[in-house]
């Protein structure tokens, strides 16, 4: 296992998830007094694991057809476009 790559992926996903709507929804569920915190944690963690598994499978399938360099460029341009739209509309 390449620990440097694992740490990079962990850090990137962790930072991307901080303060997003998924985390806010989880906080709202946990704030309800009658809801077990363990149920909220396990359900939210399971959902994130499943969505990550689907992303890995989809990424692997797309990578068979589209070269990785093209995917990196497309992802980068997509993030720039989203950032531009946010700034333009904000």
PDB file of N, CA, C and O in Angstrom:
ATOM      1  N   UNK A   1       0.845  -1.186   0.000  1.00  0.00           N
ATOM      2  CA  UNK A   1       0.000   0.000   0.000  1.00  0.00           C
ATOM      3  C   UNK A   1       0.885   1.243   0.000  1.00  0.00           C
ATOM      4  O   UNK A   1       1.845   1.327   0.766  1.00  0.00           O
ATOM      5  N   UNK A   2       0.568   2.185  -0.842  1.00  0.00           N
ATOM      6  CA  UNK A   2       1.311   3.444  -0.919  1.00  0.00           C
ATOM      7  C   UNK A   2       0.676   4.433   0.061  1.00  0.00           C
ATOM      8  O   UNK A   2      -0.372   5.011  -0.225  1.00  0.00           O
ATOM      9  N   UNK A   3       1.315   4.622   1.212  1.00  0.00           N
ATOM     10  CA  UNK A   3       0.765   5.465   2.275  1.00  0.00           C
ATOM     11  C   UNK A   3       0.697   6.938   1.879  1.00  0.00           C
ATOM     12  O   UNK A   3      -0.175   7.668   2.350  1.00  0.00           O
ATOM     13  N   UNK A   4       1.610   7.376   1.021  1.00  0.00           N
ATOM     14  CA  UNK A   4       1.580   8.786   0.585  1.00  0.00           C
ATOM     15  C   UNK A   4       0.326   9.052  -0.245  1.00  0.00           C
ATOM     16  O   UNK A   4      -0.345  10.066  -0.052  1.00  0.00           O
ATOM     17  N   UNK A   5       0.014   8.151  -1.158  1.00  0.00           N
ATOM     18  CA  UNK A   5      -1.198   8.314  -1.964  1.00  0.00           C
ATOM     19  C   UNK A   5      -2.439   8.198  -1.084  1.00  0.00           C
ATOM     20  O   UNK A   5      -3.391   8.963  -1.241  1.00  0.00           O
ATOM     21  N   UNK A   6      -2.427   7.232  -0.153  1.00  0.00           N
ATOM     22  CA  UNK A   6      -3.565   7.066   0.749  1.00  0.00           C
ATOM     23  C   UNK A   6      -3.791   8.327   1.584  1.00  0.00           C
ATOM     24  O   UNK A   6      -4.930   8.756   1.763  1.00  0.00           O
ATOM     25  N   UNK A   7      -2.715   8.918   2.091  1.00  0.00           N
ATOM     26  CA  UNK A   7      -2.836  10.143   2.884  1.00  0.00           C
ATOM     27  C   UNK A   7      -3.333  11.306   2.040  1.00  0.00           C
ATOM     28  O   UNK A   7      -4.128  12.117   2.514  1.00  0.00           O
ATOM     29  N   UNK A   8      -2.877  11.399   0.800  1.00  0.00           N
ATOM     30  CA  UNK A   8      -3.332  12.459  -0.104  1.00  0.00           C
ATOM     31  C   UNK A   8      -4.821  12.327  -0.392  1.00  0.00           C
ATOM     32  O   UNK A   8      -5.557  13.313  -0.358  1.00  0.00           O
ATOM     33  N   UNK A   9      -5.260  11.109  -0.675  1.00  0.00           N
ATOM     34  CA  UNK A   9      -6.688  10.877  -0.952  1.00  0.00           C
ATOM     35  C   UNK A   9      -7.515  11.179   0.294  1.00  0.00           C
ATOM     36  O   UNK A   9      -8.537  11.861   0.219  1.00  0.00           O
ATOM     37  N   UNK A  10      -7.059  10.660   1.458  1.00  0.00           N
ATOM     38  CA  UNK A  10      -7.781  10.903   2.703  1.00  0.00           C
ATOM     39  C   UNK A  10      -7.910  12.400   2.966  1.00  0.00           C
ATOM     40  O   UNK A  10      -9.003  12.891   3.244  1.00  0.00           O
ATOM     41  N   UNK A  11      -6.801  13.120   2.879  1.00  0.00           N
ATOM     42  CA  UNK A  11      -6.822  14.554   3.142  1.00  0.00           C
ATOM     43  C   UNK A  11      -7.713  15.316   2.175  1.00  0.00           C
ATOM     44  O   UNK A  11      -8.450  16.215   2.581  1.00  0.00           O
ATOM     45  N   UNK A  12      -7.648  14.964   0.904  1.00  0.00           N
ATOM     46  CA  UNK A  12      -8.466  15.650  -0.107  1.00  0.00           C
ATOM     47  C   UNK A  12      -9.952  15.429   0.130  1.00  0.00           C
ATOM     48  O   UNK A  12     -10.743  16.372   0.098  1.00  0.00           O
ATOM     49  N   UNK A  13     -10.323  14.177   0.369  1.00  0.00           N
ATOM     50  CA  UNK A  13     -11.746  13.875   0.592  1.00  0.00           C
ATOM     51  C   UNK A  13     -12.211  14.474   1.911  1.00  0.00           C
ATOM     52  O   UNK A  13     -13.310  15.023   1.985  1.00  0.00           O
ATOM     53  N   UNK A  14     -11.392  14.379   2.947  1.00  0.00           N
ATOM     54  CA  UNK A  14     -11.761  14.937   4.250  1.00  0.00           C
ATOM     55  C   UNK A  14     -12.010  16.439   4.144  1.00  0.00           C
ATOM     56  O   UNK A  14     -13.023  16.937   4.634  1.00  0.00           O
ATOM     57  N   UNK A  15     -11.101  17.153   3.514  1.00  0.00           N
ATOM     58  CA  UNK A  15     -11.275  18.611   3.373  1.00  0.00           C
ATOM     59  C   UNK A  15     -12.468  18.955   2.486  1.00  0.00           C
ATOM     60  O   UNK A  15     -13.176  19.927   2.747  1.00  0.00           O
ATOM     61  N   UNK A  16     -12.692  18.161   1.435  1.00  0.00           N
ATOM     62  CA  UNK A  16     -13.817  18.430   0.545  1.00  0.00           C
ATOM     63  C   UNK A  16     -15.146  18.218   1.254  1.00  0.00           C
ATOM     64  O   UNK A  16     -16.129  18.889   0.937  1.00  0.00           O
ATOM     65  N   UNK A  17     -15.190  17.294   2.207  1.00  0.00           N
ATOM     66  CA  UNK A  17     -16.437  16.983   2.903  1.00  0.00           C
ATOM     67  C   UNK A  17     -16.738  17.943   4.049  1.00  0.00           C
ATOM     68  O   UNK A  17     -17.891  18.053   4.465  1.00  0.00           O
ATOM     69  N   UNK A  18     -15.728  18.641   4.569  1.00  0.00           N
ATOM     70  CA  UNK A  18     -15.962  19.543   5.694  1.00  0.00           C
ATOM     71  C   UNK A  18     -16.944  20.646   5.305  1.00  0.00           C
ATOM     72  O   UNK A  18     -16.752  21.354   4.316  1.00  0.00           O
ATOM     73  N   UNK A  19     -17.982  20.770   6.095  1.00  0.00           N
ATOM     74  CA  UNK A  19     -18.934  21.859   5.897  1.00  0.00           C
ATOM     75  C   UNK A  19     -19.834  21.726   4.683  1.00  0.00           C
ATOM     76  O   UNK A  19     -20.527  22.683   4.338  1.00  0.00           O
ATOM     77  N   UNK A  20     -19.852  20.578   4.023  1.00  0.00           N
ATOM     78  CA  UNK A  20     -20.746  20.447   2.872  1.00  0.00           C
ATOM     79  C   UNK A  20     -22.136  20.022   3.344  1.00  0.00           C
ATOM     80  O   UNK A  20     -22.350  19.792   4.535  1.00  0.00           O
ATOM     81  N   UNK A  21     -23.054  19.922   2.431  1.00  0.00           N
ATOM     82  CA  UNK A  21     -24.440  19.628   2.806  1.00  0.00           C
ATOM     83  C   UNK A  21     -24.605  18.258   3.441  1.00  0.00           C
ATOM     84  O   UNK A  21     -25.531  18.059   4.227  1.00  0.00           O
ATOM     85  N   UNK A  22     -23.734  17.308   3.122  1.00  0.00           N
ATOM     86  CA  UNK A  22     -23.793  15.989   3.753  1.00  0.00           C
ATOM     87  C   UNK A  22     -23.472  16.100   5.238  1.00  0.00           C
ATOM     88  O   UNK A  22     -24.168  15.521   6.072  1.00  0.00           O
ATOM     89  N   UNK A  23     -22.435  16.834   5.564  1.00  0.00           N
ATOM     90  CA  UNK A  23     -22.061  17.000   6.967  1.00  0.00           C
ATOM     91  C   UNK A  23     -23.140  17.780   7.712  1.00  0.00           C
ATOM     92  O   UNK A  23     -23.452  17.459   8.859  1.00  0.00           O
ATOM     93  N   UNK A  24     -23.703  18.781   7.085  1.00  0.00           N
ATOM     94  CA  UNK A  24     -24.758  19.557   7.738  1.00  0.00           C
ATOM     95  C   UNK A  24     -26.001  18.702   7.983  1.00  0.00           C
ATOM     96  O   UNK A  24     -26.622  18.805   9.041  1.00  0.00           O
ATOM     97  N   UNK A  25     -26.364  17.866   7.024  1.00  0.00           N
ATOM     98  CA  UNK A  25     -27.514  16.974   7.211  1.00  0.00           C
ATOM     99  C   UNK A  25     -27.248  16.000   8.354  1.00  0.00           C
ATOM    100  O   UNK A  25     -28.140  15.730   9.158  1.00  0.00           O
ATOM    101  N   UNK A  26     -26.037  15.475   8.431  1.00  0.00           N
ATOM    102  CA  UNK A  26     -25.678  14.558   9.517  1.00  0.00           C
ATOM    103  C   UNK A  26     -25.764  15.266  10.865  1.00  0.00           C
ATOM    104  O   UNK A  26     -26.239  14.684  11.839  1.00  0.00           O
ATOM    105  N   UNK A  27     -25.313  16.507  10.930  1.00  0.00           N
ATOM    106  CA  UNK A  27     -25.398  17.276  12.176  1.00  0.00           C
ATOM    107  C   UNK A  27     -26.846  17.484  12.590  1.00  0.00           C
ATOM    108  O   UNK A  27     -27.164  17.412  13.777  1.00  0.00           O
ATOM    109  N   UNK A  28     -27.726  17.741  11.632  1.00  0.00           N
ATOM    110  CA  UNK A  28     -29.145  17.940  11.946  1.00  0.00           C
ATOM    111  C   UNK A  28     -29.754  16.662  12.506  1.00  0.00           C
ATOM    112  O   UNK A  28     -30.495  16.705  13.488  1.00  0.00           O
ATOM    113  N   UNK A  29     -29.446  15.517  11.882  1.00  0.00           N
ATOM    114  CA  UNK A  29     -29.949  14.243  12.393  1.00  0.00           C
ATOM    115  C   UNK A  29     -29.427  13.983  13.812  1.00  0.00           C
ATOM    116  O   UNK A  29     -30.176  13.516  14.670  1.00  0.00           O
ATOM    117  N   UNK A  30     -28.158  14.281  14.060  1.00  0.00           N
ATOM    118  CA  UNK A  30     -27.560  14.040  15.374  1.00  0.00           C
ATOM    119  C   UNK A  30     -28.108  14.989  16.438  1.00  0.00           C
ATOM    120  O   UNK A  30     -28.064  14.672  17.626  1.00  0.00           O
ATOM    121  N   UNK A  31     -28.615  16.132  16.033  1.00  0.00           N
ATOM    122  CA  UNK A  31     -29.138  17.113  16.979  1.00  0.00           C
ATOM    123  C   UNK A  31     -30.489  16.712  17.562  1.00  0.00           C
ATOM    124  O   UNK A  31     -30.899  17.237  18.597  1.00  0.00           O
ATOM    125  N   UNK A  32     -31.178  15.790  16.906  1.00  0.00           N
ATOM    126  CA  UNK A  32     -32.484  15.360  17.407  1.00  0.00           C
ATOM    127  C   UNK A  32     -32.289  14.472  18.628  1.00  0.00           C
ATOM    128  O   UNK A  32     -31.568  13.476  18.569  1.00  0.00           O
ATOM    129  N   UNK A  33     -32.926  14.829  19.724  1.00  0.00           N
ATOM    130  CA  UNK A  33     -32.708  14.166  21.011  1.00  0.00           C
ATOM    131  C   UNK A  33     -33.060  12.683  20.988  1.00  0.00           C
ATOM    132  O   UNK A  33     -32.376  11.883  21.627  1.00  0.00           O
ATOM    133  N   UNK A  34     -34.102  12.302  20.273  1.00  0.00           N
ATOM    134  CA  UNK A  34     -34.545  10.909  20.297  1.00  0.00           C
ATOM    135  C   UNK A  34     -33.729   9.999  19.381  1.00  0.00           C
ATOM    136  O   UNK A  34     -33.931   8.784  19.398  1.00  0.00           O
ATOM    137  N   UNK A  35     -32.825  10.542  18.594  1.00  0.00           N
ATOM    138  CA  UNK A  35     -32.031   9.749  17.655  1.00  0.00           C
ATOM    139  C   UNK A  35     -30.702   9.351  18.280  1.00  0.00           C
ATOM    140  O   UNK A  35     -29.984  10.193  18.818  1.00  0.00           O
ATOM    141  N   UNK A  36     -30.378   8.060  18.207  1.00  0.00           N
ATOM    142  CA  UNK A  36     -29.102   7.561  18.716  1.00  0.00           C
ATOM    143  C   UNK A  36     -27.954   8.117  17.867  1.00  0.00           C
ATOM    144  O   UNK A  36     -28.002   8.078  16.638  1.00  0.00           O
ATOM    145  N   UNK A  37     -26.930   8.632  18.537  1.00  0.00           N
ATOM    146  CA  UNK A  37     -25.762   9.170  17.830  1.00  0.00           C
ATOM    147  C   UNK A  37     -25.045   8.064  17.057  1.00  0.00           C
ATOM    148  O   UNK A  37     -24.493   8.306  15.984  1.00  0.00           O
ATOM    149  N   UNK A  38     -25.059   6.841  17.613  1.00  0.00           N
ATOM    150  CA  UNK A  38     -24.419   5.714  16.928  1.00  0.00           C
ATOM    151  C   UNK A  38     -25.155   5.371  15.640  1.00  0.00           C
ATOM    152  O   UNK A  38     -24.523   5.039  14.637  1.00  0.00           O
ATOM    153  N   UNK A  39     -26.479   5.446  15.658  1.00  0.00           N
ATOM    154  CA  UNK A  39     -27.253   5.169  14.441  1.00  0.00           C
ATOM    155  C   UNK A  39     -26.935   6.216  13.383  1.00  0.00           C
ATOM    156  O   UNK A  39     -26.745   5.885  12.212  1.00  0.00           O
ATOM    157  N   UNK A  40     -26.878   7.480  13.793  1.00  0.00           N
ATOM    158  CA  UNK A  40     -26.543   8.558  12.856  1.00  0.00           C
ATOM    159  C   UNK A  40     -25.146   8.327  12.281  1.00  0.00           C
ATOM    160  O   UNK A  40     -24.948   8.411  11.069  1.00  0.00           O
ATOM    161  N   UNK A  41     -24.179   8.036  13.153  1.00  0.00           N
ATOM    162  CA  UNK A  41     -22.805   7.819  12.700  1.00  0.00           C
ATOM    163  C   UNK A  41     -22.720   6.644  11.738  1.00  0.00           C
ATOM    164  O   UNK A  41     -22.143   6.774  10.658  1.00  0.00           O
ATOM    165  N   UNK A  42     -23.283   5.502  12.108  1.00  0.00           N
ATOM    166  CA  UNK A  42     -23.190   4.309  11.269  1.00  0.00           C
ATOM    167  C   UNK A  42     -23.908   4.485   9.933  1.00  0.00           C
ATOM    168  O   UNK A  42     -23.405   4.062   8.892  1.00  0.00           O
ATOM    169  N   UNK A  43     -25.083   5.110   9.965  1.00  0.00           N
ATOM    170  CA  UNK A  43     -25.820   5.329   8.715  1.00  0.00           C
ATOM    171  C   UNK A  43     -25.087   6.308   7.798  1.00  0.00           C
ATOM    172  O   UNK A  43     -24.993   6.076   6.593  1.00  0.00           O
ATOM    173  N   UNK A  44     -24.568   7.403   8.363  1.00  0.00           N
ATOM    174  CA  UNK A  44     -23.842   8.388   7.556  1.00  0.00           C
ATOM    175  C   UNK A  44     -22.543   7.789   7.015  1.00  0.00           C
ATOM    176  O   UNK A  44     -22.200   7.991   5.851  1.00  0.00           O
ATOM    177  N   UNK A  45     -21.828   7.058   7.859  1.00  0.00           N
ATOM    178  CA  UNK A  45     -20.581   6.431   7.417  1.00  0.00           C
ATOM    179  C   UNK A  45     -20.859   5.404   6.320  1.00  0.00           C
ATOM    180  O   UNK A  45     -20.123   5.330   5.335  1.00  0.00           O
ATOM    181  N   UNK A  46     -21.910   4.621   6.487  1.00  0.00           N
ATOM    182  CA  UNK A  46     -22.277   3.638   5.458  1.00  0.00           C
ATOM    183  C   UNK A  46     -22.617   4.289   4.133  1.00  0.00           C
ATOM    184  O   UNK A  46     -22.234   3.802   3.069  1.00  0.00           O
ATOM    185  N   UNK A  47     -23.344   5.401   4.207  1.00  0.00           N
ATOM    186  CA  UNK A  47     -23.706   6.117   2.983  1.00  0.00           C
ATOM    187  C   UNK A  47     -22.468   6.660   2.280  1.00  0.00           C
ATOM    188  O   UNK A  47     -22.371   6.597   1.055  1.00  0.00           O
ATOM    189  N   UNK A  48     -21.519   7.195   3.055  1.00  0.00           N
ATOM    190  CA  UNK A  48     -20.287   7.719   2.448  1.00  0.00           C
ATOM    191  C   UNK A  48     -19.441   6.603   1.857  1.00  0.00           C
ATOM    192  O   UNK A  48     -18.840   6.776   0.796  1.00  0.00           O
ATOM    193  N   UNK A  49     -19.387   5.450   2.536  1.00  0.00           N
ATOM    194  CA  UNK A  49     -18.634   4.313   2.001  1.00  0.00           C
ATOM    195  C   UNK A  49     -19.261   3.836   0.689  1.00  0.00           C
ATOM    196  O   UNK A  49     -18.547   3.577  -0.280  1.00  0.00           O
ATOM    197  N   UNK A  50     -20.589   3.718   0.656  1.00  0.00           N
ATOM    198  CA  UNK A  50     -21.266   3.265  -0.559  1.00  0.00           C
ATOM    199  C   UNK A  50     -21.071   4.255  -1.705  1.00  0.00           C
ATOM    200  O   UNK A  50     -20.790   3.847  -2.832  1.00  0.00           O
ATOM    201  N   UNK A  51     -21.217   5.553  -1.429  1.00  0.00           N
ATOM    202  CA  UNK A  51     -21.039   6.536  -2.502  1.00  0.00           C
ATOM    203  C   UNK A  51     -19.592   6.547  -2.994  1.00  0.00           C
ATOM    204  O   UNK A  51     -19.346   6.747  -4.183  1.00  0.00           O
ATOM    205  N   UNK A  52     -18.636   6.335  -2.092  1.00  0.00           N
ATOM    206  CA  UNK A  52     -17.238   6.256  -2.506  1.00  0.00           C
ATOM    207  C   UNK A  52     -16.986   5.014  -3.356  1.00  0.00           C
ATOM    208  O   UNK A  52     -16.248   5.069  -4.340  1.00  0.00           O
ATOM    209  N   UNK A  53     -17.598   3.897  -2.976  1.00  0.00           N
ATOM    210  CA  UNK A  53     -17.448   2.666  -3.764  1.00  0.00           C
ATOM    211  C   UNK A  53     -17.998   2.857  -5.174  1.00  0.00           C
ATOM    212  O   UNK A  53     -17.388   2.421  -6.150  1.00  0.00           O
ATOM    213  N   UNK A  54     -19.148   3.507  -5.273  1.00  0.00           N
ATOM    214  CA  UNK A  54     -19.722   3.771  -6.597  1.00  0.00           C
ATOM    215  C   UNK A  54     -18.817   4.698  -7.411  1.00  0.00           C
ATOM    216  O   UNK A  54     -18.663   4.514  -8.618  1.00  0.00           O
ATOM    217  N   UNK A  55     -18.222   5.690  -6.754  1.00  0.00           N
ATOM    218  CA  UNK A  55     -17.314   6.608  -7.452  1.00  0.00           C
ATOM    219  C   UNK A  55     -16.079   5.875  -7.955  1.00  0.00           C
ATOM    220  O   UNK A  55     -15.608   6.139  -9.061  1.00  0.00           O
ATOM    221  N   UNK A  56     -15.549   4.952  -7.148  1.00  0.00           N
ATOM    222  CA  UNK A  56     -14.378   4.181  -7.573  1.00  0.00           C
ATOM    223  C   UNK A  56     -14.730   3.310  -8.772  1.00  0.00           C
ATOM    224  O   UNK A  56     -13.970   3.251  -9.738  1.00  0.00           O
ATOM    225  N   UNK A  57     -15.867   2.638  -8.718  1.00  0.00           N
ATOM    226  CA  UNK A  57     -16.284   1.791  -9.847  1.00  0.00           C
ATOM    227  C   UNK A  57     -16.518   2.614 -11.105  1.00  0.00           C
ATOM    228  O   UNK A  57     -16.108   2.222 -12.197  1.00  0.00           O
ATOM    229  N   UNK A  58     -17.183   3.764 -10.947  1.00  0.00           N
ATOM    230  CA  UNK A  58     -17.433   4.628 -12.105  1.00  0.00           C
ATOM    231  C   UNK A  58     -16.118   5.175 -12.664  1.00  0.00           C
ATOM    232  O   UNK A  58     -15.929   5.228 -13.879  1.00  0.00           O
ATOM    233  N   UNK A  59     -15.208   5.582 -11.766  1.00  0.00           N
ATOM    234  CA  UNK A  59     -13.915   6.095 -12.217  1.00  0.00           C
ATOM    235  C   UNK A  59     -13.116   5.047 -12.967  1.00  0.00           C
ATOM    236  O   UNK A  59     -12.472   5.347 -13.972  1.00  0.00           O
ATOM    237  N   UNK A  60     -13.158   3.820 -12.479  1.00  0.00           N
ATOM    238  CA  UNK A  60     -12.458   2.738 -13.153  1.00  0.00           C
ATOM    239  C   UNK A  60     -13.050   2.483 -14.539  1.00  0.00           C
ATOM    240  O   UNK A  60     -12.314   2.263 -15.502  1.00  0.00           O
ATOM    241  N   UNK A  61     -14.384   2.511 -14.638  1.00  0.00           N
ATOM    242  CA  UNK A  61     -15.039   2.271 -15.928  1.00  0.00           C
ATOM    243  C   UNK A  61     -14.721   3.392 -16.923  1.00  0.00           C
ATOM    244  O   UNK A  61     -14.439   3.128 -18.092  1.00  0.00           O
ATOM    245  N   UNK A  62     -14.767   4.634 -16.455  1.00  0.00           N
ATOM    246  CA  UNK A  62     -14.478   5.763 -17.344  1.00  0.00           C
ATOM    247  C   UNK A  62     -13.011   5.733 -17.776  1.00  0.00           C
ATOM    248  O   UNK A  62     -12.697   6.048 -18.924  1.00  0.00           O
ATOM    249  N   UNK A  63     -12.113   5.354 -16.861  1.00  0.00           N
ATOM    250  CA  UNK A  63     -10.679   5.332 -17.169  1.00  0.00           C
ATOM    251  C   UNK A  63     -10.339   4.295 -18.242  1.00  0.00           C
ATOM    252  O   UNK A  63      -9.295   4.403 -18.886  1.00  0.00           O
ATOM    253  N   UNK A  64     -11.184   3.312 -18.441  1.00  0.00           N
ATOM    254  CA  UNK A  64     -10.956   2.341 -19.512  1.00  0.00           C
ATOM    255  C   UNK A  64     -11.178   2.958 -20.889  1.00  0.00           C
ATOM    256  O   UNK A  64     -10.635   2.478 -21.884  1.00  0.00           O
ATOM    257  N   UNK A  65     -11.975   4.022 -20.944  1.00  0.00           N
ATOM    258  CA  UNK A  65     -12.336   4.643 -22.220  1.00  0.00           C
ATOM    259  C   UNK A  65     -11.618   5.974 -22.425  1.00  0.00           C
ATOM    260  O   UNK A  65     -11.237   6.315 -23.545  1.00  0.00           O
ATOM    261  N   UNK A  66     -11.436   6.719 -21.341  1.00  0.00           N
ATOM    262  CA  UNK A  66     -10.859   8.059 -21.416  1.00  0.00           C
ATOM    263  C   UNK A  66      -9.493   8.035 -20.715  1.00  0.00           C
ATOM    264  O   UNK A  66      -9.387   7.552 -19.588  1.00  0.00           O
ATOM    265  N   UNK A  67      -8.460   8.549 -21.370  1.00  0.00           N
ATOM    266  CA  UNK A  67      -7.131   8.573 -20.749  1.00  0.00           C
ATOM    267  C   UNK A  67      -7.120   9.406 -19.458  1.00  0.00           C
ATOM    268  O   UNK A  67      -7.825  10.412 -19.373  1.00  0.00           O
ATOM    269  N   UNK A  68      -6.326   8.999 -18.451  1.00  0.00           N
ATOM    270  CA  UNK A  68      -6.279   9.725 -17.175  1.00  0.00           C
ATOM    271  C   UNK A  68      -5.933  11.210 -17.321  1.00  0.00           C
ATOM    272  O   UNK A  68      -6.464  12.039 -16.582  1.00  0.00           O
ATOM    273  N   UNK A  69      -5.062  11.551 -18.252  1.00  0.00           N
ATOM    274  CA  UNK A  69      -4.698  12.960 -18.443  1.00  0.00           C
ATOM    275  C   UNK A  69      -5.916  13.791 -18.862  1.00  0.00           C
ATOM    276  O   UNK A  69      -6.088  14.919 -18.399  1.00  0.00           O
ATOM    277  N   UNK A  70      -6.749  13.239 -19.726  1.00  0.00           N
ATOM    278  CA  UNK A  70      -7.969  13.935 -20.152  1.00  0.00           C
ATOM    279  C   UNK A  70      -8.914  14.086 -18.966  1.00  0.00           C
ATOM    280  O   UNK A  70      -9.549  15.130 -18.812  1.00  0.00           O
ATOM    281  N   UNK A  71      -9.015  13.055 -18.123  1.00  0.00           N
ATOM    282  CA  UNK A  71      -9.872  13.131 -16.936  1.00  0.00           C
ATOM    283  C   UNK A  71      -9.393  14.218 -15.984  1.00  0.00           C
ATOM    284  O   UNK A  71     -10.206  14.965 -15.439  1.00  0.00           O
ATOM    285  N   UNK A  72      -8.073  14.317 -15.775  1.00  0.00           N
ATOM    286  CA  UNK A  72      -7.537  15.361 -14.891  1.00  0.00           C
ATOM    287  C   UNK A  72      -7.853  16.752 -15.431  1.00  0.00           C
ATOM    288  O   UNK A  72      -8.254  17.640 -14.679  1.00  0.00           O
ATOM    289  N   UNK A  73      -7.672  16.935 -16.730  1.00  0.00           N
ATOM    290  CA  UNK A  73      -7.987  18.235 -17.343  1.00  0.00           C
ATOM    291  C   UNK A  73      -9.481  18.552 -17.224  1.00  0.00           C
ATOM    292  O   UNK A  73      -9.862  19.672 -16.884  1.00  0.00           O
ATOM    293  N   UNK A  74     -10.313  17.562 -17.504  1.00  0.00           N
ATOM    294  CA  UNK A  74     -11.765  17.773 -17.431  1.00  0.00           C
ATOM    295  C   UNK A  74     -12.188  18.113 -15.998  1.00  0.00           C
ATOM    296  O   UNK A  74     -13.007  19.007 -15.787  1.00  0.00           O
ATOM    297  N   UNK A  75     -11.633  17.402 -15.021  1.00  0.00           N
ATOM    298  CA  UNK A  75     -11.965  17.681 -13.622  1.00  0.00           C
ATOM    299  C   UNK A  75     -11.497  19.081 -13.232  1.00  0.00           C
ATOM    300  O   UNK A  75     -12.232  19.830 -12.589  1.00  0.00           O
ATOM    301  N   UNK A  76     -10.287  19.426 -13.618  1.00  0.00           N
ATOM    302  CA  UNK A  76      -9.767  20.755 -13.307  1.00  0.00           C
ATOM    303  C   UNK A  76     -10.597  21.861 -13.929  1.00  0.00           C
ATOM    304  O   UNK A  76     -10.932  22.841 -13.265  1.00  0.00           O
ATOM    305  N   UNK A  77     -10.929  21.707 -15.196  1.00  0.00           N
ATOM    306  CA  UNK A  77     -11.757  22.714 -15.868  1.00  0.00           C
ATOM    307  C   UNK A  77     -13.148  22.785 -15.247  1.00  0.00           C
ATOM    308  O   UNK A  77     -13.736  23.861 -15.137  1.00  0.00           O
ATOM    309  N   UNK A  78     -13.669  21.621 -14.841  1.00  0.00           N
ATOM    310  CA  UNK A  78     -14.984  21.603 -14.185  1.00  0.00           C
ATOM    311  C   UNK A  78     -14.971  22.378 -12.877  1.00  0.00           C
ATOM    312  O   UNK A  78     -15.894  23.143 -12.597  1.00  0.00           O
ATOM    313  N   UNK A  79     -13.918  22.183 -12.066  1.00  0.00           N
ATOM    314  CA  UNK A  79     -13.827  22.924 -10.812  1.00  0.00           C
ATOM    315  C   UNK A  79     -13.664  24.416 -11.056  1.00  0.00           C
ATOM    316  O   UNK A  79     -14.254  25.231 -10.346  1.00  0.00           O
ATOM    317  N   UNK A  80     -12.873  24.776 -12.048  1.00  0.00           N
ATOM    318  CA  UNK A  80     -12.711  26.198 -12.381  1.00  0.00           C
ATOM    319  C   UNK A  80     -14.038  26.791 -12.833  1.00  0.00           C
ATOM    320  O   UNK A  80     -14.387  27.905 -12.443  1.00  0.00           O
ATOM    321  N   UNK A  81     -14.776  26.050 -13.653  1.00  0.00           N
ATOM    322  CA  UNK A  81     -16.081  26.541 -14.131  1.00  0.00           C
ATOM    323  C   UNK A  81     -17.052  26.723 -12.972  1.00  0.00           C
ATOM    324  O   UNK A  81     -17.761  27.728 -12.910  1.00  0.00           O
ATOM    325  N   UNK A  82     -17.092  25.770 -12.062  1.00  0.00           N
ATOM    326  CA  UNK A  82     -17.997  25.886 -10.906  1.00  0.00           C
ATOM    327  C   UNK A  82     -17.600  27.078 -10.048  1.00  0.00           C
ATOM    328  O   UNK A  82     -18.456  27.847  -9.610  1.00  0.00           O
ATOM    329  N   UNK A  83     -16.287  27.232  -9.804  1.00  0.00           N
ATOM    330  CA  UNK A  83     -15.814  28.383  -9.042  1.00  0.00           C
ATOM    331  C   UNK A  83     -16.177  29.701  -9.715  1.00  0.00           C
ATOM    332  O   UNK A  83     -16.594  30.653  -9.055  1.00  0.00           O
ATOM    333  N   UNK A  84     -16.014  29.749 -11.039  1.00  0.00           N
ATOM    334  CA  UNK A  84     -16.378  30.958 -11.786  1.00  0.00           C
ATOM    335  C   UNK A  84     -17.862  31.278 -11.681  1.00  0.00           C
ATOM    336  O   UNK A  84     -18.247  32.434 -11.507  1.00  0.00           O
ATOM    337  N   UNK A  85     -18.692  30.242 -11.787  1.00  0.00           N
ATOM    338  CA  UNK A  85     -20.143  30.458 -11.647  1.00  0.00           C
ATOM    339  C   UNK A  85     -20.509  30.947 -10.262  1.00  0.00           C
ATOM    340  O   UNK A  85     -21.359  31.826 -10.115  1.00  0.00           O
ATOM    341  N   UNK A  86     -19.878  30.386  -9.246  1.00  0.00           N
ATOM    342  CA  UNK A  86     -20.157  30.827  -7.883  1.00  0.00           C
ATOM    343  C   UNK A  86     -19.770  32.290  -7.702  1.00  0.00           C
ATOM    344  O   UNK A  86     -20.521  33.068  -7.114  1.00  0.00           O
ATOM    345  N   UNK A  87     -18.599  32.662  -8.207  1.00  0.00           N
ATOM    346  CA  UNK A  87     -18.167  34.056  -8.086  1.00  0.00           C
ATOM    347  C   UNK A  87     -19.056  34.989  -8.907  1.00  0.00           C
ATOM    348  O   UNK A  87     -19.377  36.092  -8.464  1.00  0.00           O
ATOM    349  N   UNK A  88     -19.448  34.552 -10.089  1.00  0.00           N
ATOM    350  CA  UNK A  88     -20.247  35.398 -10.970  1.00  0.00           C
ATOM    351  C   UNK A  88     -21.642  35.616 -10.397  1.00  0.00           C
ATOM    352  O   UNK A  88     -22.162  36.730 -10.446  1.00  0.00           O
ATOM    353  N   UNK A  89     -22.252  34.567  -9.854  1.00  0.00           N
ATOM    354  CA  UNK A  89     -23.602  34.684  -9.294  1.00  0.00           C
ATOM    355  C   UNK A  89     -23.598  35.285  -7.904  1.00  0.00           C
ATOM    356  O   UNK A  89     -24.602  35.850  -7.470  1.00  0.00           O
ATOM    357  N   UNK A  90     -22.462  35.172  -7.185  1.00  0.00           N
ATOM    358  CA  UNK A  90     -22.388  35.619  -5.789  1.00  0.00           C
ATOM    359  C   UNK A  90     -22.370  37.104  -5.697  1.00  0.00           C
ATOM    360  O   UNK A  90     -22.310  37.654  -4.597  1.00  0.00           O
TER     361      UNK A  90
END
